[in-house]
């Protein structure tokens, strides 16, 4: 069992199409994010 620690980080691996990755990057830039990871959920909800 993994301890419930708020500071614990986990790695997640997913496969996305190139088109979706391009949209994530575009949304990140348009919204002023430094990295696209902050808009991954929004892009996934669009598809």
mmCIF entry with sequence, helices, sheets and N, C-alpha, C, O atoms, coordinates in Angstrom:
data_MODEL
# 
_entry.id   MODEL 
# 
_entity.id                         1 
_entity.type                       polymer 
_entity.pdbx_number_of_molecules   1 
# 
_entity_poly.entity_id                      1 
_entity_poly.type                           'polypeptide(L)' 
_entity_poly.nstd_linkage                   no 
_entity_poly.nstd_monomer                   no 
_entity_poly.pdbx_seq_one_letter_code       
;(UNK)(UNK)(UNK)(UNK)(UNK)(UNK)(UNK)(UNK)(UNK)(UNK)(UNK)(UNK)(UNK)(UNK)(UNK)(UNK)
(UNK)(UNK)(UNK)(UNK)(UNK)(UNK)(UNK)(UNK)(UNK)(UNK)(UNK)(UNK)(UNK)(UNK)(UNK)(UNK)
(UNK)(UNK)(UNK)(UNK)(UNK)(UNK)(UNK)(UNK)(UNK)(UNK)(UNK)(UNK)(UNK)(UNK)(UNK)
;
_entity_poly.pdbx_seq_one_letter_code_can   XXXXXXXXXXXXXXXXXXXXXXXXXXXXXXXXXXXXXXXXXXXXXXX 
_entity_poly.pdbx_strand_id                 A 
# 
loop_
_entity_poly_seq.entity_id 
_entity_poly_seq.num 
_entity_poly_seq.mon_id 
_entity_poly_seq.hetero 
1 1  UNK n 
1 2  UNK n 
1 3  UNK n 
1 4  UNK n 
1 5  UNK n 
1 6  UNK n 
1 7  UNK n 
1 8  UNK n 
1 9  UNK n 
1 10 UNK n 
1 11 UNK n 
1 12 UNK n 
1 13 UNK n 
1 14 UNK n 
1 15 UNK n 
1 16 UNK n 
1 17 UNK n 
1 18 UNK n 
1 19 UNK n 
1 20 UNK n 
1 21 UNK n 
1 22 UNK n 
1 23 UNK n 
1 24 UNK n 
1 25 UNK n 
1 26 UNK n 
1 27 UNK n 
1 28 UNK n 
1 29 UNK n 
1 30 UNK n 
1 31 UNK n 
1 32 UNK n 
1 33 UNK n 
1 34 UNK n 
1 35 UNK n 
1 36 UNK n 
1 37 UNK n 
1 38 UNK n 
1 39 UNK n 
1 40 UNK n 
1 41 UNK n 
1 42 UNK n 
1 43 UNK n 
1 44 UNK n 
1 45 UNK n 
1 46 UNK n 
1 47 UNK n 
# 
_struct_asym.id          A 
_struct_asym.entity_id   1 
# 
loop_
_struct_conf.conf_type_id 
_struct_conf.id 
_struct_conf.pdbx_PDB_helix_id 
_struct_conf.beg_label_comp_id 
_struct_conf.beg_label_asym_id 
_struct_conf.beg_label_seq_id 
_struct_conf.pdbx_beg_PDB_ins_code 
_struct_conf.end_label_comp_id 
_struct_conf.end_label_asym_id 
_struct_conf.end_label_seq_id 
_struct_conf.pdbx_end_PDB_ins_code 
_struct_conf.beg_auth_comp_id 
_struct_conf.beg_auth_asym_id 
_struct_conf.beg_auth_seq_id 
_struct_conf.end_auth_comp_id 
_struct_conf.end_auth_asym_id 
_struct_conf.end_auth_seq_id 
_struct_conf.pdbx_PDB_helix_class 
_struct_conf.details 
_struct_conf.pdbx_PDB_helix_length 
HELX_P HELX_P1 AA1 UNK A 18 ? UNK A 31 ? UNK A 18 UNK A 31 1 ? 14 
HELX_P HELX_P2 AA2 UNK A 36 ? UNK A 39 ? UNK A 36 UNK A 39 5 ? 4  
HELX_P HELX_P3 AA3 UNK A 40 ? UNK A 46 ? UNK A 40 UNK A 46 1 ? 7  
# 
_struct_conf_type.id          HELX_P 
_struct_conf_type.criteria    ? 
_struct_conf_type.reference   ? 
# 
loop_
_atom_site.group_PDB 
_atom_site.id 
_atom_site.type_symbol 
_atom_site.label_atom_id 
_atom_site.label_alt_id 
_atom_site.label_comp_id 
_atom_site.label_asym_id 
_atom_site.label_entity_id 
_atom_site.label_seq_id 
_atom_site.pdbx_PDB_ins_code 
_atom_site.Cartn_x 
_atom_site.Cartn_y 
_atom_site.Cartn_z 
_atom_site.occupancy 
_atom_site.B_iso_or_equiv 
_atom_site.pdbx_formal_charge 
_atom_site.auth_seq_id 
_atom_site.auth_comp_id 
_atom_site.auth_asym_id 
_atom_site.auth_atom_id 
_atom_site.pdbx_PDB_model_num 
ATOM 1   N N  . UNK A 1 1  ? 0.843   -1.180 0.000   1.00 0.00 ? 1  UNK A N  1 
ATOM 2   C CA . UNK A 1 1  ? 0.000   0.000  0.000   1.00 0.00 ? 1  UNK A CA 1 
ATOM 3   C C  . UNK A 1 1  ? 0.887   1.243  0.000   1.00 0.00 ? 1  UNK A C  1 
ATOM 4   O O  . UNK A 1 1  ? 1.903   1.297  0.693   1.00 0.00 ? 1  UNK A O  1 
ATOM 5   N N  . UNK A 1 2  ? 0.489   2.233  -0.784  1.00 0.00 ? 2  UNK A N  1 
ATOM 6   C CA . UNK A 1 2  ? 1.236   3.489  -0.879  1.00 0.00 ? 2  UNK A CA 1 
ATOM 7   C C  . UNK A 1 2  ? 0.713   4.440  0.188   1.00 0.00 ? 2  UNK A C  1 
ATOM 8   O O  . UNK A 1 2  ? -0.499  4.625  0.303   1.00 0.00 ? 2  UNK A O  1 
ATOM 9   N N  . UNK A 1 3  ? 1.604   5.049  0.973   1.00 0.00 ? 3  UNK A N  1 
ATOM 10  C CA . UNK A 1 3  ? 1.138   5.989  1.995   1.00 0.00 ? 3  UNK A CA 1 
ATOM 11  C C  . UNK A 1 3  ? 0.457   7.208  1.376   1.00 0.00 ? 3  UNK A C  1 
ATOM 12  O O  . UNK A 1 3  ? 0.823   7.636  0.282   1.00 0.00 ? 3  UNK A O  1 
ATOM 13  N N  . UNK A 1 4  ? -0.526  7.763  2.071   1.00 0.00 ? 4  UNK A N  1 
ATOM 14  C CA . UNK A 1 4  ? -1.239  8.941  1.597   1.00 0.00 ? 4  UNK A CA 1 
ATOM 15  C C  . UNK A 1 4  ? -0.460  10.184 2.018   1.00 0.00 ? 4  UNK A C  1 
ATOM 16  O O  . UNK A 1 4  ? -0.612  10.673 3.137   1.00 0.00 ? 4  UNK A O  1 
ATOM 17  N N  . UNK A 1 5  ? 0.368   10.684 1.119   1.00 0.00 ? 5  UNK A N  1 
ATOM 18  C CA . UNK A 1 5  ? 1.236   11.817 1.423   1.00 0.00 ? 5  UNK A CA 1 
ATOM 19  C C  . UNK A 1 5  ? 1.001   12.892 0.371   1.00 0.00 ? 5  UNK A C  1 
ATOM 20  O O  . UNK A 1 5  ? 1.196   12.641 -0.818  1.00 0.00 ? 5  UNK A O  1 
ATOM 21  N N  . UNK A 1 6  ? 0.588   14.079 0.788   1.00 0.00 ? 6  UNK A N  1 
ATOM 22  C CA . UNK A 1 6  ? 0.297   15.157 -0.155  1.00 0.00 ? 6  UNK A CA 1 
ATOM 23  C C  . UNK A 1 6  ? 1.506   15.562 -0.993  1.00 0.00 ? 6  UNK A C  1 
ATOM 24  O O  . UNK A 1 6  ? 1.346   16.041 -2.115  1.00 0.00 ? 6  UNK A O  1 
ATOM 25  N N  . UNK A 1 7  ? 2.715   15.374 -0.459  1.00 0.00 ? 7  UNK A N  1 
ATOM 26  C CA . UNK A 1 7  ? 3.920   15.769 -1.181  1.00 0.00 ? 7  UNK A CA 1 
ATOM 27  C C  . UNK A 1 7  ? 4.431   14.682 -2.120  1.00 0.00 ? 7  UNK A C  1 
ATOM 28  O O  . UNK A 1 7  ? 5.383   14.906 -2.867  1.00 0.00 ? 7  UNK A O  1 
ATOM 29  N N  . UNK A 1 8  ? 3.813   13.519 -2.089  1.00 0.00 ? 8  UNK A N  1 
ATOM 30  C CA . UNK A 1 8  ? 4.259   12.411 -2.929  1.00 0.00 ? 8  UNK A CA 1 
ATOM 31  C C  . UNK A 1 8  ? 3.912   12.689 -4.392  1.00 0.00 ? 8  UNK A C  1 
ATOM 32  O O  . UNK A 1 8  ? 2.832   13.192 -4.702  1.00 0.00 ? 8  UNK A O  1 
ATOM 33  N N  . UNK A 1 9  ? 4.830   12.358 -5.268  1.00 0.00 ? 9  UNK A N  1 
ATOM 34  C CA . UNK A 1 9  ? 4.594   12.542 -6.700  1.00 0.00 ? 9  UNK A CA 1 
ATOM 35  C C  . UNK A 1 9  ? 4.603   11.187 -7.384  1.00 0.00 ? 9  UNK A C  1 
ATOM 36  O O  . UNK A 1 9  ? 5.314   10.269 -6.974  1.00 0.00 ? 9  UNK A O  1 
ATOM 37  N N  . UNK A 1 10 ? 3.813   11.080 -8.415  1.00 0.00 ? 10 UNK A N  1 
ATOM 38  C CA . UNK A 1 10 ? 3.754   9.853  -9.194  1.00 0.00 ? 10 UNK A CA 1 
ATOM 39  C C  . UNK A 1 10 ? 3.924   10.195 -10.666 1.00 0.00 ? 10 UNK A C  1 
ATOM 40  O O  . UNK A 1 10 ? 3.605   11.302 -11.100 1.00 0.00 ? 10 UNK A O  1 
ATOM 41  N N  . UNK A 1 11 ? 4.422   9.247  -11.416 1.00 0.00 ? 11 UNK A N  1 
ATOM 42  C CA . UNK A 1 11 ? 4.566   9.421  -12.859 1.00 0.00 ? 11 UNK A CA 1 
ATOM 43  C C  . UNK A 1 11 ? 3.406   8.706  -13.546 1.00 0.00 ? 11 UNK A C  1 
ATOM 44  O O  . UNK A 1 11 ? 3.000   7.615  -13.146 1.00 0.00 ? 11 UNK A O  1 
ATOM 45  N N  . UNK A 1 12 ? 2.886   9.344  -14.584 1.00 0.00 ? 12 UNK A N  1 
ATOM 46  C CA . UNK A 1 12 ? 1.794   8.767  -15.351 1.00 0.00 ? 12 UNK A CA 1 
ATOM 47  C C  . UNK A 1 12 ? 2.202   8.789  -16.810 1.00 0.00 ? 12 UNK A C  1 
ATOM 48  O O  . UNK A 1 12 ? 2.645   9.814  -17.327 1.00 0.00 ? 12 UNK A O  1 
ATOM 49  N N  . UNK A 1 13 ? 2.051   7.663  -17.464 1.00 0.00 ? 13 UNK A N  1 
ATOM 50  C CA . UNK A 1 13 ? 2.389   7.585  -18.885 1.00 0.00 ? 13 UNK A CA 1 
ATOM 51  C C  . UNK A 1 13 ? 1.107   7.382  -19.681 1.00 0.00 ? 13 UNK A C  1 
ATOM 52  O O  . UNK A 1 13 ? 0.327   6.470  -19.408 1.00 0.00 ? 13 UNK A O  1 
ATOM 53  N N  . UNK A 1 14 ? 0.902   8.255  -20.677 1.00 0.00 ? 14 UNK A N  1 
ATOM 54  C CA . UNK A 1 14 ? -0.263  8.131  -21.543 1.00 0.00 ? 14 UNK A CA 1 
ATOM 55  C C  . UNK A 1 14 ? 0.185   8.290  -22.992 1.00 0.00 ? 14 UNK A C  1 
ATOM 56  O O  . UNK A 1 14 ? 1.239   8.862  -23.269 1.00 0.00 ? 14 UNK A O  1 
ATOM 57  N N  . UNK A 1 15 ? -0.611  7.790  -23.889 1.00 0.00 ? 15 UNK A N  1 
ATOM 58  C CA . UNK A 1 15 ? -0.328  7.949  -25.311 1.00 0.00 ? 15 UNK A CA 1 
ATOM 59  C C  . UNK A 1 15 ? -1.387  8.872  -25.904 1.00 0.00 ? 15 UNK A C  1 
ATOM 60  O O  . UNK A 1 15 ? -2.587  8.662  -25.730 1.00 0.00 ? 15 UNK A O  1 
ATOM 61  N N  . UNK A 1 16 ? -0.914  9.899  -26.610 1.00 0.00 ? 16 UNK A N  1 
ATOM 62  C CA . UNK A 1 16 ? -1.809  10.859 -27.251 1.00 0.00 ? 16 UNK A CA 1 
ATOM 63  C C  . UNK A 1 16 ? -1.436  10.989 -28.722 1.00 0.00 ? 16 UNK A C  1 
ATOM 64  O O  . UNK A 1 16 ? -0.284  10.784 -29.105 1.00 0.00 ? 16 UNK A O  1 
ATOM 65  N N  . UNK A 1 17 ? -2.414  11.329 -29.530 1.00 0.00 ? 17 UNK A N  1 
ATOM 66  C CA . UNK A 1 17 ? -2.133  11.552 -30.950 1.00 0.00 ? 17 UNK A CA 1 
ATOM 67  C C  . UNK A 1 17 ? -1.322  12.836 -31.116 1.00 0.00 ? 17 UNK A C  1 
ATOM 68  O O  . UNK A 1 17 ? -1.335  13.711 -30.250 1.00 0.00 ? 17 UNK A O  1 
ATOM 69  N N  . UNK A 1 18 ? -0.623  12.931 -32.235 1.00 0.00 ? 18 UNK A N  1 
ATOM 70  C CA . UNK A 1 18 ? 0.156   14.151 -32.515 1.00 0.00 ? 18 UNK A CA 1 
ATOM 71  C C  . UNK A 1 18 ? -0.753  15.372 -32.600 1.00 0.00 ? 18 UNK A C  1 
ATOM 72  O O  . UNK A 1 18 ? -0.382  16.458 -32.154 1.00 0.00 ? 18 UNK A O  1 
ATOM 73  N N  . UNK A 1 19 ? -1.940  15.194 -33.171 1.00 0.00 ? 19 UNK A N  1 
ATOM 74  C CA . UNK A 1 19 ? -2.884  16.311 -33.277 1.00 0.00 ? 19 UNK A CA 1 
ATOM 75  C C  . UNK A 1 19 ? -3.296  16.820 -31.899 1.00 0.00 ? 19 UNK A C  1 
ATOM 76  O O  . UNK A 1 19 ? -3.364  18.028 -31.672 1.00 0.00 ? 19 UNK A O  1 
ATOM 77  N N  . UNK A 1 20 ? -3.568  15.898 -30.984 1.00 0.00 ? 20 UNK A N  1 
ATOM 78  C CA . UNK A 1 20 ? -3.958  16.305 -29.643 1.00 0.00 ? 20 UNK A CA 1 
ATOM 79  C C  . UNK A 1 20 ? -2.795  16.966 -28.913 1.00 0.00 ? 20 UNK A C  1 
ATOM 80  O O  . UNK A 1 20 ? -2.996  17.946 -28.195 1.00 0.00 ? 20 UNK A O  1 
ATOM 81  N N  . UNK A 1 21 ? -1.596  16.451 -29.085 1.00 0.00 ? 21 UNK A N  1 
ATOM 82  C CA . UNK A 1 21 ? -0.424  17.087 -28.473 1.00 0.00 ? 21 UNK A CA 1 
ATOM 83  C C  . UNK A 1 21 ? -0.227  18.501 -29.005 1.00 0.00 ? 21 UNK A C  1 
ATOM 84  O O  . UNK A 1 21 ? 0.114   19.412 -28.250 1.00 0.00 ? 21 UNK A O  1 
ATOM 85  N N  . UNK A 1 22 ? -0.441  18.682 -30.302 1.00 0.00 ? 22 UNK A N  1 
ATOM 86  C CA . UNK A 1 22 ? -0.316  20.017 -30.893 1.00 0.00 ? 22 UNK A CA 1 
ATOM 87  C C  . UNK A 1 22 ? -1.367  20.957 -30.308 1.00 0.00 ? 22 UNK A C  1 
ATOM 88  O O  . UNK A 1 22 ? -1.076  22.122 -30.037 1.00 0.00 ? 22 UNK A O  1 
ATOM 89  N N  . UNK A 1 23 ? -2.585  20.457 -30.114 1.00 0.00 ? 23 UNK A N  1 
ATOM 90  C CA . UNK A 1 23 ? -3.635  21.289 -29.526 1.00 0.00 ? 23 UNK A CA 1 
ATOM 91  C C  . UNK A 1 23 ? -3.298  21.649 -28.080 1.00 0.00 ? 23 UNK A C  1 
ATOM 92  O O  . UNK A 1 23 ? -3.538  22.777 -27.652 1.00 0.00 ? 23 UNK A O  1 
ATOM 93  N N  . UNK A 1 24 ? -2.752  20.714 -27.337 1.00 0.00 ? 24 UNK A N  1 
ATOM 94  C CA . UNK A 1 24 ? -2.341  20.988 -25.955 1.00 0.00 ? 24 UNK A CA 1 
ATOM 95  C C  . UNK A 1 24 ? -1.290  22.086 -25.928 1.00 0.00 ? 24 UNK A C  1 
ATOM 96  O O  . UNK A 1 24 ? -1.386  23.024 -25.136 1.00 0.00 ? 24 UNK A O  1 
ATOM 97  N N  . UNK A 1 25 ? -0.293  21.972 -26.786 1.00 0.00 ? 25 UNK A N  1 
ATOM 98  C CA . UNK A 1 25 ? 0.742   23.005 -26.848 1.00 0.00 ? 25 UNK A CA 1 
ATOM 99  C C  . UNK A 1 25 ? 0.149   24.363 -27.213 1.00 0.00 ? 25 UNK A C  1 
ATOM 100 O O  . UNK A 1 25 ? 0.508   25.381 -26.620 1.00 0.00 ? 25 UNK A O  1 
ATOM 101 N N  . UNK A 1 26 ? -0.752  24.378 -28.185 1.00 0.00 ? 26 UNK A N  1 
ATOM 102 C CA . UNK A 1 26 ? -1.379  25.632 -28.620 1.00 0.00 ? 26 UNK A CA 1 
ATOM 103 C C  . UNK A 1 26 ? -2.190  26.261 -27.486 1.00 0.00 ? 26 UNK A C  1 
ATOM 104 O O  . UNK A 1 26 ? -2.097  27.464 -27.245 1.00 0.00 ? 26 UNK A O  1 
ATOM 105 N N  . UNK A 1 27 ? -2.978  25.452 -26.798 1.00 0.00 ? 27 UNK A N  1 
ATOM 106 C CA . UNK A 1 27 ? -3.765  25.969 -25.678 1.00 0.00 ? 27 UNK A CA 1 
ATOM 107 C C  . UNK A 1 27 ? -2.868  26.500 -24.568 1.00 0.00 ? 27 UNK A C  1 
ATOM 108 O O  . UNK A 1 27 ? -3.172  27.525 -23.958 1.00 0.00 ? 27 UNK A O  1 
ATOM 109 N N  . UNK A 1 28 ? -1.781  25.816 -24.309 1.00 0.00 ? 28 UNK A N  1 
ATOM 110 C CA . UNK A 1 28 ? -0.854  26.261 -23.259 1.00 0.00 ? 28 UNK A CA 1 
ATOM 111 C C  . UNK A 1 28 ? -0.317  27.647 -23.576 1.00 0.00 ? 28 UNK A C  1 
ATOM 112 O O  . UNK A 1 28 ? -0.282  28.523 -22.711 1.00 0.00 ? 28 UNK A O  1 
ATOM 113 N N  . UNK A 1 29 ? 0.097   27.837 -24.807 1.00 0.00 ? 29 UNK A N  1 
ATOM 114 C CA . UNK A 1 29 ? 0.647   29.134 -25.211 1.00 0.00 ? 29 UNK A CA 1 
ATOM 115 C C  . UNK A 1 29 ? -0.432  30.215 -25.144 1.00 0.00 ? 29 UNK A C  1 
ATOM 116 O O  . UNK A 1 29 ? -0.193  31.302 -24.618 1.00 0.00 ? 29 UNK A O  1 
ATOM 117 N N  . UNK A 1 30 ? -1.604  29.920 -25.673 1.00 0.00 ? 30 UNK A N  1 
ATOM 118 C CA . UNK A 1 30 ? -2.686  30.904 -25.683 1.00 0.00 ? 30 UNK A CA 1 
ATOM 119 C C  . UNK A 1 30 ? -3.130  31.306 -24.278 1.00 0.00 ? 30 UNK A C  1 
ATOM 120 O O  . UNK A 1 30 ? -3.512  32.453 -24.048 1.00 0.00 ? 30 UNK A O  1 
ATOM 121 N N  . UNK A 1 31 ? -3.078  30.368 -23.351 1.00 0.00 ? 31 UNK A N  1 
ATOM 122 C CA . UNK A 1 31 ? -3.515  30.638 -21.982 1.00 0.00 ? 31 UNK A CA 1 
ATOM 123 C C  . UNK A 1 31 ? -2.387  31.135 -21.086 1.00 0.00 ? 31 UNK A C  1 
ATOM 124 O O  . UNK A 1 31 ? -2.613  31.414 -19.908 1.00 0.00 ? 31 UNK A O  1 
ATOM 125 N N  . UNK A 1 32 ? -1.172  31.250 -21.628 1.00 0.00 ? 32 UNK A N  1 
ATOM 126 C CA . UNK A 1 32 ? -0.063  31.788 -20.856 1.00 0.00 ? 32 UNK A CA 1 
ATOM 127 C C  . UNK A 1 32 ? 0.627   30.796 -19.947 1.00 0.00 ? 32 UNK A C  1 
ATOM 128 O O  . UNK A 1 32 ? 1.371   31.199 -19.052 1.00 0.00 ? 32 UNK A O  1 
ATOM 129 N N  . UNK A 1 33 ? 0.401   29.506 -20.152 1.00 0.00 ? 33 UNK A N  1 
ATOM 130 C CA . UNK A 1 33 ? 1.061   28.495 -19.333 1.00 0.00 ? 33 UNK A CA 1 
ATOM 131 C C  . UNK A 1 33 ? 2.500   28.308 -19.784 1.00 0.00 ? 33 UNK A C  1 
ATOM 132 O O  . UNK A 1 33 ? 2.819   28.455 -20.964 1.00 0.00 ? 33 UNK A O  1 
ATOM 133 N N  . UNK A 1 34 ? 3.366   27.981 -18.828 1.00 0.00 ? 34 UNK A N  1 
ATOM 134 C CA . UNK A 1 34 ? 4.759   27.711 -19.158 1.00 0.00 ? 34 UNK A CA 1 
ATOM 135 C C  . UNK A 1 34 ? 4.933   26.304 -19.716 1.00 0.00 ? 34 UNK A C  1 
ATOM 136 O O  . UNK A 1 34 ? 5.845   26.055 -20.504 1.00 0.00 ? 34 UNK A O  1 
ATOM 137 N N  . UNK A 1 35 ? 4.073   25.397 -19.317 1.00 0.00 ? 35 UNK A N  1 
ATOM 138 C CA . UNK A 1 35 ? 4.122   24.025 -19.820 1.00 0.00 ? 35 UNK A CA 1 
ATOM 139 C C  . UNK A 1 35 ? 2.721   23.608 -20.240 1.00 0.00 ? 35 UNK A C  1 
ATOM 140 O O  . UNK A 1 35 ? 1.740   24.123 -19.703 1.00 0.00 ? 35 UNK A O  1 
ATOM 141 N N  . UNK A 1 36 ? 2.609   22.693 -21.181 1.00 0.00 ? 36 UNK A N  1 
ATOM 142 C CA . UNK A 1 36 ? 1.293   22.267 -21.634 1.00 0.00 ? 36 UNK A CA 1 
ATOM 143 C C  . UNK A 1 36 ? 0.550   21.376 -20.646 1.00 0.00 ? 36 UNK A C  1 
ATOM 144 O O  . UNK A 1 36 ? -0.650  21.157 -20.807 1.00 0.00 ? 36 UNK A O  1 
ATOM 145 N N  . UNK A 1 37 ? 1.231   20.857 -19.631 1.00 0.00 ? 37 UNK A N  1 
ATOM 146 C CA . UNK A 1 37 ? 0.582   19.907 -18.729 1.00 0.00 ? 37 UNK A CA 1 
ATOM 147 C C  . UNK A 1 37 ? -0.623  20.490 -18.005 1.00 0.00 ? 37 UNK A C  1 
ATOM 148 O O  . UNK A 1 37 ? -1.532  19.751 -17.625 1.00 0.00 ? 37 UNK A O  1 
ATOM 149 N N  . UNK A 1 38 ? -0.644  21.781 -17.811 1.00 0.00 ? 38 UNK A N  1 
ATOM 150 C CA . UNK A 1 38 ? -1.760  22.407 -17.101 1.00 0.00 ? 38 UNK A CA 1 
ATOM 151 C C  . UNK A 1 38 ? -3.044  22.418 -17.913 1.00 0.00 ? 38 UNK A C  1 
ATOM 152 O O  . UNK A 1 38 ? -4.116  22.626 -17.346 1.00 0.00 ? 38 UNK A O  1 
ATOM 153 N N  . UNK A 1 39 ? -2.972  22.201 -19.219 1.00 0.00 ? 39 UNK A N  1 
ATOM 154 C CA . UNK A 1 39 ? -4.177  22.210 -20.052 1.00 0.00 ? 39 UNK A CA 1 
ATOM 155 C C  . UNK A 1 39 ? -4.495  20.839 -20.643 1.00 0.00 ? 39 UNK A C  1 
ATOM 156 O O  . UNK A 1 39 ? -5.357  20.729 -21.515 1.00 0.00 ? 39 UNK A O  1 
ATOM 157 N N  . UNK A 1 40 ? -3.820  19.810 -20.189 1.00 0.00 ? 40 UNK A N  1 
ATOM 158 C CA . UNK A 1 40 ? -4.078  18.469 -20.714 1.00 0.00 ? 40 UNK A CA 1 
ATOM 159 C C  . UNK A 1 40 ? -5.534  18.080 -20.492 1.00 0.00 ? 40 UNK A C  1 
ATOM 160 O O  . UNK A 1 40 ? -6.189  17.592 -21.413 1.00 0.00 ? 40 UNK A O  1 
ATOM 161 N N  . UNK A 1 41 ? -6.041  18.287 -19.302 1.00 0.00 ? 41 UNK A N  1 
ATOM 162 C CA . UNK A 1 41 ? -7.415  17.897 -19.018 1.00 0.00 ? 41 UNK A CA 1 
ATOM 163 C C  . UNK A 1 41 ? -8.400  18.630 -19.917 1.00 0.00 ? 41 UNK A C  1 
ATOM 164 O O  . UNK A 1 41 ? -9.340  18.019 -20.426 1.00 0.00 ? 41 UNK A O  1 
ATOM 165 N N  . UNK A 1 42 ? -8.205  19.918 -20.120 1.00 0.00 ? 42 UNK A N  1 
ATOM 166 C CA . UNK A 1 42 ? -9.108  20.687 -20.980 1.00 0.00 ? 42 UNK A CA 1 
ATOM 167 C C  . UNK A 1 42 ? -9.094  20.141 -22.404 1.00 0.00 ? 42 UNK A C  1 
ATOM 168 O O  . UNK A 1 42 ? -10.147 19.998 -23.025 1.00 0.00 ? 42 UNK A O  1 
ATOM 169 N N  . UNK A 1 43 ? -7.922  19.839 -22.916 1.00 0.00 ? 43 UNK A N  1 
ATOM 170 C CA . UNK A 1 43 ? -7.820  19.309 -24.276 1.00 0.00 ? 43 UNK A CA 1 
ATOM 171 C C  . UNK A 1 43 ? -8.465  17.933 -24.375 1.00 0.00 ? 43 UNK A C  1 
ATOM 172 O O  . UNK A 1 43 ? -9.124  17.631 -25.370 1.00 0.00 ? 43 UNK A O  1 
ATOM 173 N N  . UNK A 1 44 ? -8.285  17.099 -23.362 1.00 0.00 ? 44 UNK A N  1 
ATOM 174 C CA . UNK A 1 44 ? -8.897  15.772 -23.376 1.00 0.00 ? 44 UNK A CA 1 
ATOM 175 C C  . UNK A 1 44 ? -10.422 15.883 -23.358 1.00 0.00 ? 44 UNK A C  1 
ATOM 176 O O  . UNK A 1 44 ? -11.109 15.090 -24.003 1.00 0.00 ? 44 UNK A O  1 
ATOM 177 N N  . UNK A 1 45 ? -10.946 16.849 -22.635 1.00 0.00 ? 45 UNK A N  1 
ATOM 178 C CA . UNK A 1 45 ? -12.394 17.032 -22.582 1.00 0.00 ? 45 UNK A CA 1 
ATOM 179 C C  . UNK A 1 45 ? -12.952 17.501 -23.916 1.00 0.00 ? 45 UNK A C  1 
ATOM 180 O O  . UNK A 1 45 ? -14.123 17.257 -24.210 1.00 0.00 ? 45 UNK A O  1 
ATOM 181 N N  . UNK A 1 46 ? -12.146 18.166 -24.727 1.00 0.00 ? 46 UNK A N  1 
ATOM 182 C CA . UNK A 1 46 ? -12.599 18.637 -26.043 1.00 0.00 ? 46 UNK A CA 1 
ATOM 183 C C  . UNK A 1 46 ? -12.729 17.489 -27.036 1.00 0.00 ? 46 UNK A C  1 
ATOM 184 O O  . UNK A 1 46 ? -13.453 17.609 -28.024 1.00 0.00 ? 46 UNK A O  1 
ATOM 185 N N  . UNK A 1 47 ? -12.044 16.389 -26.791 1.00 0.00 ? 47 UNK A N  1 
ATOM 186 C CA . UNK A 1 47 ? -12.056 15.270 -27.748 1.00 0.00 ? 47 UNK A CA 1 
ATOM 187 C C  . UNK A 1 47 ? -12.894 14.132 -27.272 1.00 0.00 ? 47 UNK A C  1 
ATOM 188 O O  . UNK A 1 47 ? -13.006 13.118 -27.961 1.00 0.00 ? 47 UNK A O  1 
# 
